[in-house]
Amino acid sequence: MNAERLNNWLTLLANIGVVVGLVVVIFEVRESNLQATSAATLARYSEIETANRDFALSEYLPAIYVLIEEIGVESLDAEQFSRIKSWEQARILRMESQFMQYRAGYLAEPNFQVMVNVARELGPLWNELGVKSRNAEFLQAVGDGVDK
């Protein structure tokens, strides 16, 4: 009888150990997800800050956007057109990256919606420049105004 009782106690202790282990694993996974989300958010803000600083310090980009705003894309010479086209293609790639972070669960919904709204606003310019995403899911997500 003592062996059976000891076996029952050992089984109970083993089960308690399994439950405690599962709680620890759940906590670790949750903490890991929070850290990944934080890293994705930090990376997003860092990319945006870098792009804005690069734009502000650029000898060419602000003037190109003024020309586009005042006269239109057709007013750009070949060099300006090439610069703005490359700049906007890089912006699309940054936005695709944010979209992938969102899809993976690492970018908050409000941040994703801001990105979608900016992409929709830029859609007509991208269409004029002939730049676009090759990511069909991204194009579907941003939808209106962006040629597919």
GURO-789663 format. One record per residue (C-alpha): chain; x, y, z; residue in one letter; residue number from 1. Coordinates in steps of 0.1 Angstrom, whole numbers. Example, Ala and Ser with C-alpha at 12.3 -4.5 7.8 and 13.67 -1.06 7.14 Angstrom:
# residues 2
(site 'A',(123,-45,78),'A',1)
(site 'A',(137,-11,71),'S',2)
This chain:
# residues 148
(site 'A',(0,0,0),'M',1)
(site 'A',(28,24,8),'N',2)
(site 'A',(43,19,-27),'A',3)
(site 'A',(9,27,-43),'E',4)
(site 'A',(5,58,-21),'R',5)
(site 'A',(40,70,-29),'L',6)
(site 'A',(34,64,-66),'N',7)
(site 'A',(2,86,-64),'N',8)
(site 'A',(21,114,-46),'W',9)
(site 'A',(49,113,-72),'L',10)
(site 'A',(23,113,-100),'T',11)
(site 'A',(6,143,-84),'L',12)
(site 'A',(39,161,-80),'L',13)
(site 'A',(49,154,-116),'A',14)
(site 'A',(15,167,-129),'N',15)
(site 'A',(20,199,-108),'I',16)
(site 'A',(55,202,-123),'G',17)
(site 'A',(40,200,-158),'V',18)
(site 'A',(14,227,-150),'V',19)
(site 'A',(41,250,-136),'V',20)
(site 'A',(63,243,-166),'G',21)
(site 'A',(34,252,-189),'L',22)
(site 'A',(27,284,-171),'V',23)
(site 'A',(64,294,-174),'V',24)
(site 'A',(64,286,-211),'V',25)
(site 'A',(33,307,-217),'I',26)
(site 'A',(48,336,-198),'F',27)
(site 'A',(81,333,-218),'E',28)
(site 'A',(62,332,-252),'V',29)
(site 'A',(41,362,-242),'R',30)
(site 'A',(72,381,-231),'E',31)
(site 'A',(90,371,-264),'S',32)
(site 'A',(60,384,-284),'N',33)
(site 'A',(60,417,-265),'L',34)
(site 'A',(97,421,-272),'Q',35)
(site 'A',(93,413,-309),'A',36)
(site 'A',(64,438,-312),'T',37)
(site 'A',(84,464,-294),'S',38)
(site 'A',(114,458,-317),'A',39)
(site 'A',(92,460,-348),'A',40)
(site 'A',(77,493,-336),'T',41)
(site 'A',(111,507,-329),'L',42)
(site 'A',(124,496,-363),'A',43)
(site 'A',(93,513,-380),'R',44)
(site 'A',(99,546,-362),'Y',45)
(site 'A',(136,545,-369),'S',46)
(site 'A',(130,539,-406),'E',47)
(site 'A',(105,568,-408),'I',48)
(site 'A',(129,591,-388),'E',49)
(site 'A',(158,582,-411),'T',50)
(site 'A',(138,587,-442),'A',51)
(site 'A',(125,621,-430),'N',52)
(site 'A',(160,632,-420),'R',53)
(site 'A',(174,621,-454),'D',54)
(site 'A',(146,640,-471),'F',55)
(site 'A',(152,671,-450),'A',56)
(site 'A',(190,670,-457),'L',57)
(site 'A',(186,662,-494),'S',58)
(site 'A',(198,688,-519),'E',59)
(site 'A',(172,676,-544),'Y',60)
(site 'A',(141,660,-530),'L',61)
(site 'A',(123,690,-514),'P',62)
(site 'A',(127,710,-546),'A',63)
(site 'A',(113,681,-567),'I',64)
(site 'A',(83,678,-545),'Y',65)
(site 'A',(77,715,-548),'V',66)
(site 'A',(78,712,-586),'L',67)
(site 'A',(54,683,-585),'I',68)
(site 'A',(30,702,-562),'E',69)
(site 'A',(31,734,-582),'E',70)
(site 'A',(33,722,-618),'I',71)
(site 'A',(31,684,-618),'G',72)
(site 'A',(53,653,-625),'V',73)
(site 'A',(55,663,-662),'E',74)
(site 'A',(76,693,-652),'S',75)
(site 'A',(105,672,-639),'L',76)
(site 'A',(136,667,-660),'D',77)
(site 'A',(150,631,-665),'A',78)
(site 'A',(173,633,-635),'E',79)
(site 'A',(146,647,-611),'Q',80)
(site 'A',(122,620,-624),'F',81)
(site 'A',(147,593,-617),'S',82)
(site 'A',(155,606,-582),'R',83)
(site 'A',(118,608,-572),'I',84)
(site 'A',(110,575,-588),'K',85)
(site 'A',(137,558,-568),'S',86)
(site 'A',(127,576,-536),'W',87)
(site 'A',(91,566,-539),'E',88)
(site 'A',(100,530,-548),'Q',89)
(site 'A',(121,529,-516),'A',90)
(site 'A',(90,543,-497),'R',91)
(site 'A',(69,514,-511),'I',92)
(site 'A',(95,489,-499),'L',93)
(site 'A',(94,504,-464),'R',94)
(site 'A',(56,502,-464),'M',95)
(site 'A',(57,466,-476),'E',96)
(site 'A',(80,459,-446),'S',97)
(site 'A',(55,474,-423),'Q',98)
(site 'A',(27,454,-439),'F',99)
(site 'A',(46,422,-433),'M',100)
(site 'A',(52,432,-397),'Q',101)
(site 'A',(15,439,-393),'Y',102)
(site 'A',(6,405,-409),'R',103)
(site 'A',(29,387,-385),'A',104)
(site 'A',(13,404,-356),'G',105)
(site 'A',(41,428,-347),'Y',106)
(site 'A',(27,461,-358),'L',107)
(site 'A',(-3,476,-340),'A',108)
(site 'A',(-35,483,-360),'E',109)
(site 'A',(-34,521,-356),'P',110)
(site 'A',(2,522,-370),'N',111)
(site 'A',(-9,499,-399),'F',112)
(site 'A',(-39,522,-407),'Q',113)
(site 'A',(-16,553,-408),'V',114)
(site 'A',(6,535,-433),'M',115)
(site 'A',(-24,524,-454),'V',116)
(site 'A',(-38,560,-454),'N',117)
(site 'A',(-4,574,-465),'V',118)
(site 'A',(-2,547,-493),'A',119)
(site 'A',(-36,556,-505),'R',120)
(site 'A',(-27,593,-506),'E',121)
(site 'A',(4,586,-525),'L',122)
(site 'A',(-13,562,-550),'G',123)
(site 'A',(-19,588,-577),'P',124)
(site 'A',(17,600,-575),'L',125)
(site 'A',(30,564,-577),'W',126)
(site 'A',(8,558,-607),'N',127)
(site 'A',(22,589,-625),'E',128)
(site 'A',(57,578,-617),'L',129)
(site 'A',(51,542,-628),'G',130)
(site 'A',(62,528,-594),'V',131)
(site 'A',(43,501,-576),'K',132)
(site 'A',(45,472,-552),'S',133)
(site 'A',(50,437,-566),'R',134)
(site 'A',(34,423,-534),'N',135)
(site 'A',(-2,415,-543),'A',136)
(site 'A',(-13,412,-507),'E',137)
(site 'A',(1,447,-499),'F',138)
(site 'A',(-17,461,-530),'L',139)
(site 'A',(-49,446,-518),'Q',140)
(site 'A',(-45,460,-483),'A',141)
(site 'A',(-39,495,-495),'V',142)
(site 'A',(-65,492,-522),'G',143)
(site 'A',(-80,524,-535),'D',144)
(site 'A',(-59,547,-557),'G',145)
(site 'A',(-29,524,-561),'V',146)
(site 'A',(-27,506,-594),'D',147)
(site 'A',(-24,469,-591),'K',148)
